[in-house]
Amino acid sequence: MKERVEQLEKMVEVMESRPRGLAAQIDAYNAEARNLLERLMGAPEEQRPDLAAGHEFCNLRLADLLLEESRDQLQAQPMLAEELAALAFQIASQRYEPALTRQQVDARATACILIGAARRLAGDRKGSEMAFGRAAVYLRGVADSPERAHYCQQLAALRRDEGRDDEAAGLLWRAALIYNQGTDLLEEAACLAELGLLFVADDQVARAILPLARACEVLDLHPDRSLTVLARLGLGVCHARLGETDKAHRLVNTARVRYDRVTGSGQLALVAWMEGKVASLTGNLKDAPGLINTARKSFLRQERLYDTAFAGLDLAAVLARKGELESIRFLIRDVVEGFSPGIGQQGVLRVLGLVESALLRGRYAELGSVIASATARLRQYRRNPLLVFEGVTQKN
């Protein structure tokens, strides 16, 4: 019995010593990577790429740290985020032992995804597309993973910018499913929120309610603290559209106490727009025009053509209901002066022209249906700007 006790004591000592030894190794590995990160980022910017390609910085944990920082900086500083991701890609492209191949591929895929996302935010859609194409190569043949979900999530944002809403919706569903399978409930909720907001923008209320309601249950804990505000307001728009005024007001009130979480000008404009839409839909015609016009002016400054036009049509609808709309020449002027001539601008001007034409002919009683028809046509132009030329050949 004594020998058995001594044997068990030795086994316990061995088992207890292993985690401590492993933890010490991990701490040392992390410390080394952080030291390398400080040295790399402390070097002159023009020297960093060469350093990252050198053997001294051949450390996949360093690549991971760069990718984490890139993700943190993505919204606020896209150019810095791209640089960090590019450095991580170089580090992950060095030669490592075969056992680390999978980790290498994942790091390179993530780097390409972040580069694509950063370029999208900087307005470089062609460069963004190229980066996402490279990411797809690294993800080819790989089972569903967090990297693939992140890829779908970020590519969906690019497709949304391009007006390819159906593709964006499919990508967000795929990402949400993968995150759900991996029990990453926060990122699943983020995808559902984006999906729901996409449906709200397309006035697909029935499709928007479920993903937004599910997202609101957990989004308070998401690192992107603005998402919970936008999701609540989006859900509020849905209930207002359905005539459920009390529910809509409760959601707006719960969103308002979280407004300090919203910092970006683009998101603040969305907040004003959606709260204005709720006000309009629930009969608050006093506050609705100011809120919607605040959003419209912000979209105009940000050079967001279609959002400017949609908000302008919402403003026209509110002013028409108040009996204060005699012309929308100010909306047309802002589009002419604020955006470069092109197919997109031509489509927007054609849509706004339909409303102005109705006003000039005194069709005030029909304005509601005219604006609704114009909004539907603008959604078509956003999806496919070339539709603006439809019928032109036949007329000529």
N, C-alpha and C positions, 0 to 999 in steps of 0.2 A: 504494500500500500504506500509506504514511504517513497519508494522508487517511482510509483505512478504519480504521486503528488509532485515530486521533483520534475518529472517529465512534463507534466501539465504546466508547471510554473515556467519552465524553459520555453514551451510553446507560446505561452502568453507573452513572455518577454520578446520573443521573436516577432510575433504578430504586432505588438505595440511599437516595436522599433521600426518596422517597415514604413508605416505611414509617416512617422517623423522624418525618416531618411528621405522618403519620396517628397514630402513637403519641402524639405530643405533643398533638394535638387530643383524643384519647381521654382522656389524663391530665388535661387541663384540664377536659374535660366532667365527668369523675368527681369532680375536686376541687371544682368548682362545686356538683355535686349533694350531695356530703358536707357542704359548708359550709351549704347550704340545710337539710340534714337536722339538723344541729346547732342551727341557729337555730329550726327548727320545733319540735323536741323540747325545746328550752330555754325555749320560751314556756309560759305557764300552760296547763294542760290544757284549760280551757274556751275558750281562744282559738285552739287549733290547728285546729279545723274551718274557721273563717273564714279563717285564714291559708292553709290548703291550697287553698281555693277562689279565692285571689287570684292575680292575674297574675304576681306576683313568684315564686311557687312553681310556675309552669307549666313543669315539667321532668319528662319521662318517666323519665329516669334516677333522679330522686329517688323516683318511684313504685316503680321496681324495687328500690331500696335499702330502702324501707319494707316491701315484700313479702318481701324476703329476711329482714329482721329479724322480721317477723311469723311466718314459717315457723319461724325459730329459737326463738321464744318460745312456740310453739303449745302444746306439752305442759306446760311449766312454768308459764306465765302466760297462760291462754286469754283473759282480759279485755284484757290488754295487746296480745296478738296481734290481737284483733278491732279495737281502736282503731287500730293501725298499718295494718291492711288497709283500714279505712274511710277513713283519710287518703289512702292510695294511690288508692283509688277516686275520691275527690274530685279529686285531682290529675290522674288519667287521664281524668276527665270534662270537663276544660277543652277549649277550642278549640285544635286543632293543625293543621298543614298536612296536606293529604290524603295525602301520602306516609307519614305516621305513623299512619294510621287503623288498620292491622292491629295495630300495637304497642299502640295505645290499647285496642282491643277485648280483646287478650290480657291486658293489665294489669287491666282491669275484671273479666274472667272470673276471673282468679286471685284478685283481691281478694274476690270473692263466694264463691269456694270456701273461702278461708281464714276468712272470716267464718262460713260455715256450719260448718266444722270446729271453730272456737273455741266457737260456741254449743252444738254437740253436747257438747263436753267440759265445758261449764258446766251441762249438763243441760237446755238450752232446745231441745227437739226441734222444736217448732213454728217457732221463729225460725231454726233450722238448715235446716229444710225450705224456708222462704221464700228463704233466701240461695242454696241450691242451685238453686232454681227460677230465680232471676235469673241465675245462672251459666249455666244451660242455654240461656237466651235469647241470651247473647253467644256461645255455642259453636255455635248453630244454623247449619247450612249450612257449617261450617268442617270441613275435612278433619282426619283424625286428627292430633293434635298433642300435645305434652307437657301442655298445659293440659287437653285432653280426658282424657288418661290420669290426671292428678291429680284431676280431677273424679270420674271413676269410682272411683278409689282412696278418696277421702274420703267419697263418698256410700255406698260399700260399708260403711264403718264405722258410719254412721247406720243403714243397713238391718240391720246385725248387732245393734245396740243395740235395734232394734225387733223382733227375733226373726224377721226376714224373711231367713233364711239363704240360701234359693235365689237371691233377688235379689242378695244380697251376693256370693255365689259367681260369678254371671254378671258382675257389675261388676268383680270382681277379675281374672277371666280376660281381660276386655276390656282392662283397664288393663295387664296383663302383656304382652298381645299388642302393644299400641301401643308400650310401652316397648321391647320386643324389636325392633320394626321401626325404632325410632329409636336402636337400639344403646345404650340406657340400661340396662345390665345390672344395676346396683345397685338401681334402682327396680323393675325386673322381678322381681328376687329378693325384694324387700320384699313385693310383691304375692303372689308364690308362697308366701312364708312365711305371710302372713295367710290365704291360701286354705287352706293345709295345716292351720293351727291351727284354722280353722273346721271342717274335716272331722274333726279330732281331737276337738273338742268335741262333734260329732254322732256320734262313734264310727264314722266311715266310714274305717277304717284303710286299706283298699285304695286309696282315692282320695287319701289324705293323703300317702302315702309319696313319690310321685314329685315333687310340687311342693316338699315339704320338703327332699328330698335335693338337688334342684337349687339351692334357695335357700342351703343350707348351704355350697355350694361358694364363694360370693362374699360372703356377708353380713358377714364380718369387716371389710370395708372400708366398710360402709354407715354414714352419719352417725348413724343411730339404732342405737347400739351394743348395745342390749338385744335387738334382733331376732335376732341370731345365737345368743344364749342360748336364747330361747324356741323357735326353730326346732329346735335340737338336742334340747331336752327333748321337744318334740312328736314328733320322729322317734323318740326313745327310747321314748315311750309306745307308738308304733306297733309297734316291734320287740318290746317287752315283751308287747303284746297277742297277737302272733303266736308267742309262746313262744321268741323269740330273745334269751335272757337276756344272753349275752355282748355282743351288739351294743348292747342297751339300756344296759348298764352302761358301755360305752365312751363312748356318747354323753352320758350323765350326767356322766361324769368330764371330758369335754372342755368341757361346759357349765360345770361348777363352777369351772374355772380362769378363767372369764370373768364370774363373778358380780358382780365389781366394776363391770361395765358397766351393771348394772340398778340404777336409782335410784328410780323411781316406786313408790309403795305398791301400785298396781294390778298392776304387772308383777311385783313381788316376790311378791305373793300367787299369781300364776299359776306362778311358779317353784316355790314350795313345793308347790302343788297337783300340778303335773305330776311333780315328783320323788317326791311321795308316791304318785302313781298307779303310777309305775315300781316303786317299792318294793313296793307291794301286789301288782302283777301278777307280780313275780319272786320272791314268797314272803318278802320281808323285812317280816314283820308286826310287828317290833319298832319300826322307824322310821316305818312308814307312817302309823299313827294320829296321831302328833304333827305330822308334816308336813301332812297333810290338814286337821287341825283348826286349825293355824296359818293356813292359807289360808282356811278357813271363817270364822274370827273376823275376819280382815282384810276379807273380802267383806261381812260383816255390818256392820262399821264404815263401810265405803264405801257402804252401802245398795244393794248389788247383789243383788237378791232371788233371781234364778234361779241365779246362781253360788253364793250361799250355800246354796241348796237342793241343787244338784248335789253340792257338796262335802260336804254333810251326808249325802246318800245314799251317797257313796263312803266316808265315815267309818263309817256304819252297816254297810256291807258288810265292811269290815276288822274291825270289832269283832265282827261275827257269826262270821267265820272264826276269830277267837281265842276264841270262846265267852264273850265279855264283854258281850254285848248282851242286856239284859233289857227295855229300854224306850228309846224315842227321844223321850221327853217333853221332854228338854232342847233338842232340835232344834226341836220344835214351839214351845216357849216362846220361843226366840230369834226365831223368825219372827213370832210374835204380838206380842212386845214391840218388835221392831226395825223393823217395817214398818207403814205405814199400811194400814188396811183397804181392800180393793179387789179387783178381779177377779183380778189377779196373785197377791195373797196368798191368796185363796180357793183358787185352783188348787194352789198349793204346799201349803197345809194339807190339801187333799184327798189329794194324793199321799203326803205324810208320814203321813196317817191310815191309808192302806192298809198301810203297814209296821207301824205301831203296832198295828193290828188283828190282824195276823198274829202279832205277839209276844204279845198278850194271850190269843190262842187257843192259844198254845204250839206254833205251826207252825215250830219252829226248823229243821227239816230242809229246809223249803221257802224259807227266808229269802233264799237267793241268787237264786232265780227271782223271788220277790216284789219284791226291790229292783231287779232288772233290769227287770221290768215297770213298776215305779213310775218308774224313770228314763226309760224310753221314753215314758210318758205325760206326764211333765214336759216333755220335748222338744216334744211336741205342743202343750201349753199355752203354752210359750214362743213357738211360732210363731203360735198363734192362741188368746189367752187366753179368748175367748168359748166355746171348746169345753168349758169348765168347766160351762156350762149345758146341755150336750147331754143329752137324756133327761129333763131336769127337768120339762118340760111334760107328757110322757106319764105320769110317775109321779104327778103331781098330778091 
